Amino acid sequence: GFGTPLPMADPSEKITVNDCRVGAWVEVSNGGKEPWRGMIAKVDPTSSQPIAVKWVGNATPGLAVKPGVRWPTNTPDGLYTWRGGIHFVELETLLEVNDDLFHVANRKGLQHAELPCKPANVFCHERTCRGRCTGVPSAWHPPPPAKQKHAAGAKGKVKPAAQPTAKAKPKPPPAQPTAKA
């Protein structure tokens, strides 16, 4: 029934330091409704806070980046950029480790000249992109994951999926010099 506590998460499903690598995206529990998100910048297995995360935050229209520099008022929703520096976190706070949680944004109407940072530092959250980014390899747009039910505060583990092989255009063979007769 409703009063029955949910079983504890399977300990084998907890995220371990071995699941974490520099460059992987993470969601981190902060006790609030929305997790913090970022990219692993360093892994130190000897520390009680072994994962250093470089944080991203919403790129909100009008948000000041530095004195006199703001995000354009026409900034599309759902974009993120580097914010808040780097902090070490405990493994227990990691909700997800995933290579595909974010991708570099490539939205129609996103004017690179108006951005307060390099276009490579503007990211789109995979779950909210809904195909709005153009030219993103299909590997970034897998079918939506099945909804998982987690108890509040449960440690969900989403291991990085096997990297799909991107379909690259085959390179033509190098031109062979032709002997002139």
Secondary structure, 3 states (H helix, E strand, C coil): CCCCCCCCCCHHHCCCHHHCCCCCEEEECCCCCCCEEEEEEEECCCCCCCEEEEEEEECCCCCEEECCEECCCCCCCCEEEEEEEEEEECHHHEEEEECCCEEECCECCCCHHHCCCCHHHEEEEHHHHCCCECCCCHHHCCCCCCCCCCCCCCCCCCCCCCCCCCCCCCCCCCCCCCCCC
